């Protein structure tokens, strides 16, 4: 039986480069850095004092004051991005069966700021439990899918995915599977994160995972640069409306692109470090290629996980070289985390939108901030350094790898009737 086709009919985002898709796309094309000194709290005592925050964000611009109190920041980002995506999909009343529409949403950490605030407040009492009735509901990572499904009346498959930095890519793959298996016609998939807080920065600093380039935040996220010293934490979210092809065509939907492949794997190696030979990355990419039914020679663009960590960047490039061989020199490769920072569980969804920019508009976003290429990297690779490049992109691939060695890869194809 022929496999069902799954297309993207709506997109939305709020992230460090923009509060909607067009702002985000414009900043990606221009090679803008989203990093700046932390604005949400006084970070002067932190080792890292900067982040990629959503600039000028105020929850009351989107929600009433009661809602703001009941929604952790990661939940707000989930609702904002999914609202934009649903509006963009232009569903008319009665154009889809809500019992066959669902939500799968990824978040690696969930409401960490709400958890932090509640525990700090509790510590100031005599030990008697004293917590907000919204505490648990603001904290747990599955609540984003719950809120989105309630908001849009979607009664089909609904749950959260938690796999650290692969969470939203796993969400997209899982949502595609629901449609392919005939369990749904329409799915909202994506992810969000809001871990720019004292415990977020402090926790990653204690692991020595973050850049400490406090004198130059905008250049701190520098994948593949010889002087990279860690990732830059980011926040925000992104959503895709996924739809069975025939369903989308029947209602006259505009179609951005087609999701043709998804691959998952585990390093089974270390809780934080990827396998040095890129074993898990290679398995994930190969699985996605098999799922898409294509050979590596047709892929035009790879958006790498590329977090700007000394241990992480090289194994992924090794996996790419092993799989693509000489074709690796013909592709464009870039890391948009050089601009957005690392959105953790929200990264995969935000980077999926970068693939749409590439296949829909022929714009390959750059890798910025590379001043001196790591000598271990083959200089013949086109890492799209400094400036966006323009070319026809038929197939684009994105990798996301999470703590625990949990890997996910998606392949998006330019839409063809």
C-alpha positions in Angstrom: 0.0 0.0 0.0 1.3 3.4 -0.9 2.4 5.5 2.1 0.3 8.6 2.8 2.0 11.9 1.9 2.2 14.6 4.7 2.5 18.2 3.8 3.0 21.4 5.8 0.1 23.9 5.5 0.7 26.3 8.4 3.7 27.6 10.3 4.3 29.9 13.3 7.1 30.9 15.6 8.3 33.2 18.3 12.0 33.1 18.9 15.1 35.2 19.5 15.1 36.4 15.9 11.5 37.4 15.5 7.9 37.3 16.9 6.5 35.7 13.8 7.6 33.7 10.8 8.4 36.6 8.5 10.5 38.4 11.1 12.4 35.1 11.7 12.9 34.4 8.0 14.2 37.9 7.4 16.7 37.7 10.3 17.9 34.3 9.2 18.6 35.5 5.7 20.4 38.6 7.0 22.6 36.6 9.3 21.5 38.3 12.5 22.6 37.2 16.0 19.9 36.9 18.6 22.4 36.9 21.6 22.5 39.8 24.1 22.9 40.3 27.8 20.2 38.6 29.9 17.2 40.9 30.3 14.9 38.7 32.4 16.9 38.8 35.6 20.2 40.1 37.0 22.7 37.6 35.7 25.8 39.4 37.0 26.7 36.6 39.4 26.4 33.9 36.7 29.4 32.6 34.8 27.4 33.2 31.6 25.6 36.5 31.6 23.9 36.4 28.1 21.4 34.4 26.2 19.2 34.4 23.1 16.0 35.7 24.5 12.8 36.7 22.8 13.4 40.5 22.6 11.0 42.8 24.3 8.6 40.0 25.2 5.6 40.8 27.4 3.0 38.1 28.0 0.2 40.6 28.4 0.6 41.6 24.8 -0.8 38.1 24.0 -2.8 37.0 27.1 -4.8 38.6 29.8 -3.2 38.9 33.2 -5.0 35.9 34.6 -3.7 33.7 31.8 -0.2 35.0 32.2 -0.2 33.9 35.9 -1.4 30.5 34.9 0.9 29.9 31.9 4.6 29.3 32.3 6.6 31.2 29.6 7.2 28.0 27.7 3.5 27.5 27.5 3.0 31.0 26.3 5.5 30.4 23.5 3.7 27.2 22.5 0.3 28.9 22.3 1.6 32.0 20.4 3.4 29.9 17.7 0.6 27.4 17.3 -2.0 30.2 17.1 0.0 31.7 14.2 0.4 28.3 12.5 -3.3 27.6 12.7 -4.3 31.0 11.5 -1.8 30.5 8.6 -3.4 27.2 7.7 -6.7 29.0 7.0 -9.1 26.3 8.1 -12.7 27.3 7.3 -15.5 26.2 9.7 -16.2 22.5 9.1 -13.2 22.0 6.8 -11.7 19.2 9.0 -12.9 16.6 11.5 -11.7 17.7 14.9 -11.8 14.2 16.2 -9.1 13.4 13.6 -6.9 16.4 14.5 -4.3 16.4 17.3 -1.2 17.9 18.8 2.2 16.5 19.6 4.5 19.0 21.3 8.1 18.8 22.5 9.8 20.4 25.4 12.9 19.2 27.0 12.5 21.0 30.3 9.0 22.3 30.6 8.3 25.0 33.2 11.7 25.3 34.8 11.1 28.9 35.9 7.8 28.0 37.6 9.5 25.1 39.3 12.3 27.4 40.5 10.0 30.1 41.8 7.8 27.7 43.7 10.7 25.9 45.4 12.4 29.2 46.3 9.2 30.5 47.8 8.6 27.2 49.7 12.1 27.4 51.1 11.2 30.7 52.8 8.5 29.0 54.9 8.7 26.7 57.9 8.5 23.5 55.9 4.7 23.5 55.6 3.9 22.8 51.9 2.7 26.1 50.3 2.4 26.0 46.6 0.3 27.6 43.9 -2.5 25.5 42.6 -1.1 26.2 39.1 2.4 25.0 40.0 2.2 21.5 38.6 0.2 22.6 35.6 2.8 25.2 34.7 5.7 22.9 35.1 5.0 19.6 33.4 6.1 19.3 29.7 3.0 17.7 28.3 0.8 20.7 29.2 1.6 22.5 26.0 -0.1 19.9 23.9 -3.0 20.0 26.3 -3.4 23.8 26.1 -3.1 23.8 22.3 -5.7 21.0 21.9 -8.2 22.8 24.2 -7.7 26.1 22.5 -8.4 24.8 19.1 -10.8 22.0 20.0 -8.6 19.2 18.6 -9.7 15.8 20.0 -7.3 13.5 18.1 -3.9 12.2 19.3 -2.4 14.6 21.9 0.7 14.2 24.0 4.2 15.6 24.7 7.6 14.4 23.7 10.6 14.8 26.0 14.0 13.9 24.6 16.1 16.9 25.6 17.2 18.8 22.5 15.6 16.3 20.1 12.1 16.8 21.7 10.4 18.8 18.9 12.0 16.9 16.1 10.6 13.7 17.7 7.3 15.5 18.0 7.2 16.2 14.2 8.2 12.7 13.4 5.5 11.3 15.7 2.9 13.6 14.2 3.8 12.5 10.7 3.4 8.9 11.8 -0.1 9.5 13.2 -1.1 10.8 9.7 0.7 8.0 7.8 -1.0 5.4 10.0 -4.4 6.9 9.3 -5.1 8.0 12.8 -5.3 11.7 12.0 -5.8 14.0 9.1 -4.3 17.1 10.7 -1.7 17.5 13.4 0.0 20.5 15.1 3.6 19.6 15.9 6.4 21.6 17.3 8.1 22.6 20.5 9.0 25.4 22.9 11.4 26.1 25.7 11.9 28.9 28.2 14.9 28.0 30.3 16.6 31.4 30.5 16.5 31.7 34.3 18.9 31.4 37.3 18.5 27.6 37.5 18.7 27.2 33.8 21.9 29.2 33.3 23.3 27.9 36.6 22.6 24.3 35.8 24.2 24.4 32.3 27.1 26.4 33.7 27.8 23.8 36.3 28.1 21.3 33.4 30.5 23.6 31.6 28.2 23.5 28.6 27.6 27.2 28.0 29.8 29.8 26.3 31.2 32.3 28.8 32.1 34.9 26.1 30.5 37.7 28.2 32.5 40.4 26.5 31.0 39.6 23.1 27.6 37.8 23.3 26.7 38.3 19.7 29.7 36.3 18.5 29.5 33.6 21.2 27.6 31.0 19.2 30.2 30.0 16.7 29.8 26.5 15.4 32.9 25.1 13.7 35.1 27.9 14.9 38.4 27.0 16.5 37.6 29.2 19.5 34.1 27.9 20.3 33.6 27.4 24.0 30.0 26.2 24.4 26.5 26.8 23.3 24.3 29.9 23.9 21.0 29.1 25.5 17.9 30.3 23.7 14.2 30.4 24.2 11.0 30.4 22.1 8.9 28.0 20.1 7.7 27.0 16.6 4.7 25.1 15.2 3.9 23.3 12.0 0.4 22.3 10.8 0.9 18.9 9.2 -1.8 17.6 7.0 -2.5 14.5 4.9 -1.9 15.5 1.3 -5.3 14.6 -0.1 -7.0 16.3 2.7 -5.0 19.5 2.1 -5.7 19.5 -1.6 -9.4 18.9 -1.1 -9.8 22.0 1.0 -7.6 24.1 -1.3 -4.8 24.7 1.3 -1.6 26.4 0.4 1.3 23.9 0.8 4.7 25.0 2.0 6.6 21.7 1.7 6.3 18.0 2.3 7.8 16.0 5.2 9.2 12.9 3.5 11.5 11.3 6.1 12.1 10.9 9.7 14.9 8.9 11.5 15.6 8.3 15.2 18.5 6.5 17.0 20.4 6.3 20.2 24.1 6.7 20.8 24.1 4.3 23.7 27.3 6.0 24.7 27.2 8.8 27.3 24.6 11.0 29.0 26.0 14.3 27.6 28.7 13.6 25.0 27.9 12.3 21.5 29.7 9.3 20.2 33.1 10.6 19.0 32.7 8.7 15.7 29.2 10.0 15.1 27.7 6.6 15.3 24.2 7.7 16.5 24.1 10.7 14.2 24.9 8.5 11.2 22.2 6.0 12.2 19.6 8.7 12.5 20.4 10.3 9.1 20.5 6.9 7.4 17.1 6.0 8.9 15.6 9.3 7.6 17.0 8.7 4.1 15.5 5.2 4.1 12.2 6.5 5.3 12.2 9.2 2.5 13.2 6.6 -0.1 16.0 8.7 -1.4 19.7 8.5 -1.7 22.1 10.9 -0.1 23.1 12.4 -3.5 19.8 14.3 -3.8 20.0 16.2 -0.5 20.9 19.9 -1.2 21.0 21.3 2.3 21.7 20.1 5.8 20.9 22.2 8.9 23.2 20.6 11.5 22.7 20.3 15.2 25.8 22.5 15.4 25.6 23.8 18.9 29.1 25.4 19.0 30.5 22.9 21.5 34.0 21.4 21.1 32.7 17.9 21.6 29.5 18.1 19.6 30.3 19.7 16.2 32.9 17.3 14.9 31.2 13.9 15.2 28.2 15.2 13.3 30.3 16.4 10.4 32.1 13.0 10.5 28.8 11.3 10.1 27.8 13.6 7.2 31.1 12.8 5.5 30.7 9.1 6.0 27.2 9.1 4.5 27.4 11.7 1.8 31.0 11.1 0.6 32.0 13.5 -2.2 28.4 14.8 -2.4 29.1 16.5 0.9 31.1 19.0 -1.0 28.2 19.9 -3.3 25.6 20.4 -0.5 25.1 23.5 1.6 25.6 22.9 5.3 24.9 25.4 8.0 24.0 25.8 11.7 21.2 28.3 12.4 22.0 28.0 16.1 24.8 30.4 15.4 22.0 33.0 15.2 19.2 31.7 17.4 21.3 30.1 20.0 20.2 26.6 21.3 16.5 26.4 22.0 16.9 23.0 23.6 13.6 21.1 23.2 12.3 23.8 20.8 15.3 23.7 18.5 14.1 21.1 16.1 10.8 22.9 15.3 12.5 26.3 14.8 15.1 24.7 12.6 12.4 22.8 10.6 11.1 26.3 9.6 14.7 27.1 8.3 14.3 24.1 6.0 11.0 25.5 4.7 12.8 28.8 4.0 15.4 26.9 2.0 13.0 24.7 -0.1 10.3 27.2 -0.6 12.3 30.4 -1.2 15.8 29.0 -2.2 17.5 30.7 0.7 20.1 28.8 2.6 20.7 30.6 6.0 24.3 31.1 7.0 26.6 30.0 9.8 27.8 33.2 11.3 30.7 34.0 13.7 33.3 31.6 12.2 36.5 33.6 12.3 39.0 30.6 12.2 37.7 27.2 11.0 38.6 24.3 13.3 41.6 22.7 11.7 39.9 19.3 12.1 37.2 20.3 9.7 37.6 19.7 5.9 37.8 23.2 4.4 36.1 21.9 1.2 32.8 21.6 3.0 30.4 24.5 2.2 29.4 25.6 5.7 27.6 28.7 4.3 29.9 30.9 6.2 28.9 34.5 7.0 26.2 35.1 4.4 23.1 33.4 3.1 23.4 31.6 -0.2 20.8 31.2 -2.9 20.1 28.0 -4.8 17.4 25.6 -5.7 16.9 23.2 -2.7 14.7 20.2 -3.4 15.5 18.1 -0.3 16.7 19.6 3.0 17.6 17.7 6.2 17.8 18.7 9.8 19.5 17.0 12.7 18.8 17.4 16.5 20.7 15.4 19.1 19.7 15.4 22.8 21.4 14.6 26.2 21.0 10.9 26.8 22.2 10.2 23.2 18.8 10.6 21.7 18.9 11.6 18.1 16.3 12.7 15.5 16.5 13.7 11.8 13.8 15.0 9.5 13.9 15.5 5.7 11.7 18.1 4.0 11.1 18.2 0.3 10.1 21.1 -1.9 6.4 20.8 -2.7 5.6 19.3 -6.1 2.0 18.4 -7.1 
